[in-house]
Amino acid sequence: MTSLAIAAKGLRKSYGDKVVLDGIDLSVPAGTIFSLLGPNGAGKTTAVKILSTLVAPDGGDLRVGGHDLAAEPQAVRAAIGVTGQFSAVDGLITGEENMLLMADLHRLPKREGRRTVAALLERFDLVEAAKKPAAGYSGGMKRRLDIAMTLVGGPRIIFLDEPTTGLDPRSRHTMWQIIRELVSDGVTVFLTTQYLEEADELADRIAVLDNGTLAAEGSAEELKRLIPGGHVRLRFSDPAAYRSAASALRETVRDDEALALQIPSDGSQRELRSLLDWLDSAGVEADELTVHTPDLDDVFFALTGSTTVPAQHHQTEEAAR
Ligand SMILES: Nc1ncnc2c1ncn2[C@@H]1O[C@H](COP(=O)(O)OP(=O)(O)OP(=O)(O)O)[C@@H](O)[C@H]1O
């Protein structure tokens, strides 16, 4: 069995009357990237703060790095690193001084501390800037420094709270590369983001938080299959072939002008095979076949917001198609 880096059962938190987390379950296998997605104010930061021992939950059975959060908060703290919206970077001192401060906080022996800091500055492309006050760093450099500082203590689990918010595309891609490298070293990453593309790109599993509960959970592909909208598009150049396909295939949306048909499909191998088999046996040849799956934006809008339809309704809808 794979060991779980993070296991939460029935995590609850309210602020006054406002229920922010209404008994959510999370399980993150070690060495994977888990992404918590949700609109503004959904409770992503609250979840990170609780799991990183910064805020006490109202209830739940919570284990991080194999330690019970309530009974062994110190052991949890020793296993994790947290970075994100609440940056630890001190702008008045240099990047290197920020790093050395972290080495002291982690009580690394002087020489080992210097060695670790030098290696991390190199790895995060901060050698040139190391002797300059961090206040003058760009947004991307500050985030890189923030993550480098988190790594000084060698955490096995890292919480990244919206690590690329406000970064330009190049810095965002650099950050993605850094995150991938962390995971290839065996680190577990718990990532919150508002960017669906980011979750799609990086995460092994994604949970969508909405109204205090998880509206859906799965890999990006599984989530995309949860909502209707996936289809196969067949385009023909021969009008006769188009007409015979259109009359024989049920549930198609016709585009007579483009000689194209849209057939609802989850894009799975099984469905594609049966469609191709049918075309073959009918002797119909399409000039082009393209598979369209809903993207995570579609999933996000379908699962969150005022017109929210619970996930199981979507499944039912899809099953009924
Ligand atoms: N200390 C607090 N006291 C009272 N309410 C709080 C506190 N911290 C968070 N909240 C409320 O809890 C809700 C969830 O906030 P949280 O910061 O966890 O959301 P989020 O998903 O991280 O949002 P964002 O994407 O905007 O950062 C919000 O309604 C927020 O106003």
The ligand as a MOL file (V3000), in Angstrom:
LIG
                    3D

  0  0  0     0  0            999 V3000
M  V30 BEGIN CTAB
M  V30 COUNTS 31 33 0 0 0
M  V30 BEGIN ATOM
M  V30 1 N -9.2450 34.4590 10.5830 0
M  V30 2 C -10.4330 34.5050 9.9950 0
M  V30 3 N -11.5000 35.0420 10.6130 0
M  V30 4 C -12.7170 35.0720 10.0320 0
M  V30 5 N -12.9670 34.6040 8.7940 0
M  V30 6 C -11.9470 34.0620 8.1110 0
M  V30 7 C -10.6260 33.9950 8.6650 0
M  V30 8 N -9.8190 33.3870 7.7510 0
M  V30 9 C -10.6020 33.1120 6.6730 0
M  V30 10 N -11.8630 33.5180 6.8930 0
M  V30 11 C -12.9900 33.3490 5.9460 0
M  V30 12 O -13.0200 32.0070 5.5480 0
M  V30 13 C -13.3440 31.8950 4.1580 0
M  V30 14 C -12.2820 31.0890 3.4460 0
M  V30 15 O -11.0780 31.8290 3.3740 0
M  V30 16 P -9.7530 31.2750 2.7170 0
M  V30 17 O -8.7210 32.3480 2.8170 0
M  V30 18 O -9.4300 29.9640 3.2980 0
M  V30 19 O -10.2130 31.0740 1.2110 0
M  V30 20 P -9.3560 30.7980 -0.0870 0
M  V30 21 O -10.0290 29.6900 -0.8060 0
M  V30 22 O -7.9290 30.5940 0.2740 0
M  V30 23 O -9.5310 32.1250 -0.9050 0
M  V30 24 P -8.5140 32.9590 -1.8480 0
M  V30 25 O -8.4180 32.2300 -3.1160 0
M  V30 26 O -9.2280 34.2560 -1.9770 0
M  V30 27 O -7.2200 33.0640 -1.0940 0
M  V30 28 C -13.5040 33.3010 3.6530 0
M  V30 29 O -14.8750 33.6060 3.6560 0
M  V30 30 C -12.7770 34.1470 4.6720 0
M  V30 31 O -13.3570 35.4220 4.7460 0
M  V30 END ATOM
M  V30 BEGIN BOND
M  V30 1 1 1 2
M  V30 2 1 2 3
M  V30 3 2 2 7
M  V30 4 2 3 4
M  V30 5 1 4 5
M  V30 6 2 5 6
M  V30 7 1 6 7
M  V30 8 1 6 10
M  V30 9 1 7 8
M  V30 10 2 8 9
M  V30 11 1 9 10
M  V30 12 1 10 11
M  V30 13 1 11 12
M  V30 14 1 11 30
M  V30 15 1 12 13
M  V30 16 1 13 14
M  V30 17 1 13 28
M  V30 18 1 14 15
M  V30 19 1 15 16
M  V30 20 2 16 17
M  V30 21 1 16 18
M  V30 22 1 16 19
M  V30 23 1 19 20
M  V30 24 2 20 21
M  V30 25 1 20 22
M  V30 26 1 20 23
M  V30 27 1 23 24
M  V30 28 2 24 25
M  V30 29 1 24 26
M  V30 30 1 24 27
M  V30 31 1 28 29
M  V30 32 1 28 30
M  V30 33 1 30 31
M  V30 END BOND
M  V30 END CTAB
M  END
